[in-house]
Amino acid sequence: MHAMSDREEQQYPESSTLYGDTHDQLIQGHSYDGIKEYDNPMPGWWVWLFWVCVAFSVVYYVGIEFMDFVDTYEDDLAQSQQALEARRAAYAEANPSFEPTPEALADVVANASMVEQGAETYTAVCASCHGQQGEGIIGPNLTDPYWIHGGTNVDIFNVLTDGVVAKGMPAWEGNLTAEERAALVAYIRSIEGTDPPGAKEPQGELVE
Ligand code: HEC
């Protein structure tokens, strides 16, 4: 060991930068297999940042544990959920959902633009089973006064909502809004008694 460090000292004489002409100071007595270590201070910016972090951690800890001026994850979550609820409430207020009361449905049925809107939906999603003109194919004729599930506006609305899944009539609640279903009731009312060509034979009860 000693011989080795003598040799090292020969290789790096006193005047060398390694021995203190700069701030690169070798740690004395540290020599392992000829490997030596400098004793350099941490850069000023690093030390400064370190103490800022330490100071910040104290503020943060006090803020989160004692004085409550730093929000925890749970606080943030609760605040976001409140904001979401508020948005939903505002949306629900701005867009009241349609209530299928007999009065409300009667209004929709009397509204020509709703009939038109219902006709479009009908052609797009109902005609394949009930016929282009409601004459009936797989599904019953919708133009005659015979109804399997009742012939009031509310009955028809409810069949659209829940379907008769076992008999092949899909439930539309998930795919059509209440307004769209009401518009379909209006359209079905508008084709009542039209007796289109190829009409399917009556099914269900005669509703006067
Ligand atoms: C996949 C075929 C199919 C589609 C699509 C379909 N229906 Fe039906 N629908 C049926 C069948 C089958 C029945 C008869 C159910 C029964 O026998 O109880 C029926 C029954 C009905 C009834 C009740 C009739 C009665 O006599 O009580 C109404 C009203 C109706 N459908 C309207 C619609 C409307 C409006 C649409 C479009 C949103 C639609 N259906 C889409 C097959 C379909």
Residues whose N, C-alpha, C, O or C-beta is under 5 A from the ligand:
A	BS01	HEC	V125 C126 C129 I138 G139 P140 Y146 W147 I148 H149 G150 I156 V159 V164 K167 G168 M169 P170 L184 Q203 G204
